[in-house]
Amino acid sequence: KTLIYSQLVYNRHVATFTSSQDNEGQFNTQKQNFVTLVDLPGFHSIRQQFFEKYKAASKGIVYVVDSVTLAQNVRDAANVLYNILIDPTVVKNRPQLLILCNKQDQTLAKGCTVIKSMLEKELNTLRNTQLNQLRQLDAKETVGGKLGDPSKEFSFGSLHCKVEFAESFACSKSGDVHLETLKNWIRKVTN
């Protein structure tokens, strides 16, 4: 995700590593109209504190998934996404959400449709697990935010905010970059 951020902000490829700090920069949407982009740290132990810092002012959230390794990490990816989707500030402010399926240049990458299905299935399981745990604690207790209608299979279409999916790659072996869909989404969200 930091490589995507650097392509958007600096228009160049940079070496990346899991960071413990946020990156904040300006993206030129069109004709010198700039918007602030924030790249949150990859370390899960500190990601939430940075999310807390920026979530209230966010017009849109881009959640980047690795299209090649998601099958092995779908539970972790869905857990992070679940916490974003039920966050009371996110529920109240209803920022638009883009799930960006990255590394589409690689042969084993899963497409948006498959990734959407995988995440919906895992979010459904996670939601049901959370609801069952709450029922065991106290039948009267409620959660700050809920994820869709618990009596139905989870679907991104049933959420309080608009969720879109897009495919990208920030640097292929040939040096190509495919971020136009992301750039267009940012322009749309910030206009």
C-alpha positions as CSV (number, residue, x, y, z in Angstrom):
1,K,0.0,0.0,0.0
2,T,2.9,2.4,0.6
3,L,4.0,1.8,-3.0
4,I,0.5,2.8,-4.2
5,Y,0.7,5.9,-1.9
6,S,4.1,6.9,-3.3
7,Q,2.9,6.5,-6.9
8,L,-0.1,8.7,-6.2
9,V,1.7,11.4,-4.2
10,Y,5.2,11.4,-5.7
11,N,4.5,9.6,-9.0
12,R,7.5,7.3,-8.5
13,H,8.4,3.8,-7.2
14,V,10.0,3.7,-3.8
15,A,11.3,0.7,-1.8
16,T,8.8,-0.1,0.9
17,F,8.7,-1.9,4.3
18,T,6.2,-2.3,7.1
19,S,6.3,1.0,8.9
20,S,5.4,2.2,12.3
21,Q,4.3,5.7,11.2
22,D,1.7,7.2,9.0
23,N,2.6,8.9,5.7
24,E,0.6,12.0,4.8
25,G,0.9,13.7,1.4
26,Q,-1.0,15.6,-1.3
27,F,-2.6,14.0,-4.4
28,N,-3.3,16.3,-7.4
29,T,-6.8,15.3,-8.4
30,Q,-7.0,17.7,-11.4
31,K,-5.8,21.2,-12.3
32,Q,-4.0,21.8,-9.0
33,N,-6.8,20.6,-6.8
34,F,-5.1,18.7,-4.0
35,V,-6.5,16.3,-1.5
36,T,-4.7,14.8,1.5
37,L,-3.9,11.1,1.3
38,V,-2.8,9.1,4.4
39,D,-1.0,5.8,4.4
40,L,-1.6,4.1,7.7
41,P,1.1,1.8,9.2
42,G,1.1,-1.8,8.4
43,F,1.8,-3.0,12.0
44,H,-1.5,-4.2,13.3
45,S,-0.6,-3.3,16.9
46,I,-0.5,0.4,16.0
47,R,-2.7,0.7,13.0
48,Q,-5.8,1.3,15.1
49,Q,-4.4,4.3,16.9
50,F,-3.6,6.0,13.5
51,F,-7.1,5.0,12.2
52,E,-8.6,6.8,15.3
53,K,-6.6,9.9,14.4
54,Y,-7.9,10.2,10.8
55,K,-11.3,8.5,10.6
56,A,-13.5,11.4,11.5
57,A,-12.2,13.6,8.7
58,S,-12.1,10.9,6.0
59,K,-14.3,11.3,2.9
60,G,-13.2,7.9,1.7
61,I,-11.3,4.9,2.8
62,V,-9.2,2.7,0.6
63,Y,-8.7,-0.8,2.0
64,V,-5.9,-2.5,0.0
65,V,-5.9,-6.3,-0.2
66,D,-3.2,-8.4,-1.7
67,S,-4.9,-10.3,-4.6
68,V,-2.3,-13.0,-4.6
69,T,-2.2,-14.0,-0.9
70,L,-5.7,-13.1,0.3
71,A,-6.9,-16.7,0.3
72,Q,-4.3,-17.4,3.0
73,N,-5.0,-14.2,4.9
74,V,-8.7,-13.8,4.4
75,R,-9.6,-14.1,8.1
76,D,-7.1,-11.4,9.1
77,A,-8.2,-9.1,6.2
78,A,-11.9,-9.6,7.1
79,N,-11.2,-8.9,10.7
80,V,-9.6,-5.5,10.0
81,L,-12.4,-4.7,7.5
82,Y,-15.1,-5.7,10.0
83,N,-13.6,-3.3,12.6
84,I,-13.6,-0.5,10.1
85,L,-17.2,-1.2,9.0
86,I,-18.7,-1.3,12.6
87,D,-16.7,1.6,13.9
88,P,-19.3,4.1,15.3
89,T,-17.6,7.1,13.6
90,V,-17.5,5.3,10.2
91,V,-21.2,4.3,10.7
92,K,-22.1,7.9,11.5
93,N,-20.1,9.7,8.8
94,R,-20.6,7.1,6.1
95,P,-17.4,7.6,4.1
96,Q,-17.2,5.8,0.8
97,L,-15.1,2.7,0.9
98,L,-13.0,1.2,-1.9
99,I,-11.6,-2.3,-1.6
100,L,-8.6,-2.1,-3.8
101,C,-7.5,-5.6,-5.1
102,N,-3.8,-5.0,-5.7
103,K,-1.1,-7.0,-7.5
104,Q,-3.4,-7.8,-10.4
105,D,-0.4,-8.0,-12.7
106,Q,0.6,-11.3,-11.1
107,T,-0.6,-14.6,-12.6
108,L,-2.1,-16.0,-9.4
109,A,-4.0,-12.9,-8.5
110,K,-7.7,-13.3,-7.7
111,G,-10.1,-10.8,-9.4
112,C,-12.6,-8.5,-7.7
113,T,-15.5,-10.8,-8.0
114,V,-13.7,-13.7,-6.3
115,I,-12.3,-11.4,-3.6
116,K,-15.7,-9.8,-2.9
117,S,-17.2,-13.3,-2.5
118,M,-14.4,-14.4,-0.2
119,L,-14.7,-11.3,2.0
120,E,-18.5,-11.5,2.2
121,K,-18.3,-15.1,3.3
122,E,-15.6,-14.4,5.9
123,L,-17.4,-11.3,7.2
124,N,-20.6,-13.3,7.5
125,T,-18.8,-15.9,9.6
126,L,-17.2,-13.2,11.7
127,R,-20.4,-11.3,12.3
128,N,-22.2,-14.5,13.4
129,T,-19.4,-15.4,15.7
130,Q,-19.5,-11.9,17.3
131,L,-23.3,-12.1,17.7
132,N,-23.1,-15.5,19.3
133,Q,-20.5,-14.3,21.7
134,L,-22.6,-11.3,22.7
135,R,-25.7,-13.5,23.2
136,Q,-23.7,-15.7,25.6
137,L,-22.6,-12.7,27.6
138,D,-25.9,-10.9,27.9
139,A,-28.9,-11.2,25.6
140,K,-29.8,-7.5,26.2
141,E,-26.3,-6.2,25.3
142,T,-25.9,-4.5,21.9
143,V,-22.9,-3.7,19.8
144,G,-21.9,-0.1,18.9
145,G,-22.4,-0.9,15.2
146,K,-23.8,-3.9,13.4
147,L,-22.8,-5.3,10.1
148,G,-25.9,-5.6,7.9
149,D,-29.0,-7.7,8.7
150,P,-28.0,-10.6,10.9
151,S,-30.9,-12.7,9.6
152,K,-29.5,-12.6,6.1
153,E,-26.2,-13.6,4.5
154,F,-23.8,-10.7,4.6
155,S,-23.6,-8.6,1.5
156,F,-21.6,-5.4,0.9
157,G,-24.8,-4.0,-0.7
158,S,-26.6,-4.1,2.7
159,L,-24.2,-1.7,4.4
160,H,-24.6,1.9,5.6
161,C,-21.9,3.2,3.3
162,K,-21.2,2.7,-0.4
163,V,-18.6,0.0,-1.0
164,E,-16.9,-0.4,-4.3
165,F,-14.2,-2.8,-5.6
166,A,-11.4,-2.1,-8.0
167,E,-8.3,-3.8,-9.4
168,S,-4.8,-2.3,-9.5
169,F,-1.1,-2.9,-9.5
170,A,1.5,-0.4,-8.4
171,C,4.6,-1.8,-10.2
172,S,4.7,-4.7,-12.6
173,K,7.9,-6.5,-13.7
174,S,7.9,-4.3,-16.8
175,G,7.6,-1.2,-14.6
176,D,3.9,-0.5,-15.6
177,V,1.5,1.0,-13.1
178,H,-2.3,0.6,-13.2
179,L,-3.9,3.0,-10.7
180,E,-6.3,4.9,-13.0
181,T,-9.4,3.3,-11.4
182,L,-8.1,4.4,-7.9
183,K,-7.3,7.9,-9.1
184,N,-10.8,8.3,-10.7
185,W,-12.4,7.0,-7.4
186,I,-10.4,9.5,-5.4
187,R,-11.5,12.3,-7.8
188,K,-15.2,11.2,-7.5
189,V,-15.1,11.0,-3.7
190,T,-13.4,14.3,-3.2
191,N,-15.6,16.4,-5.6
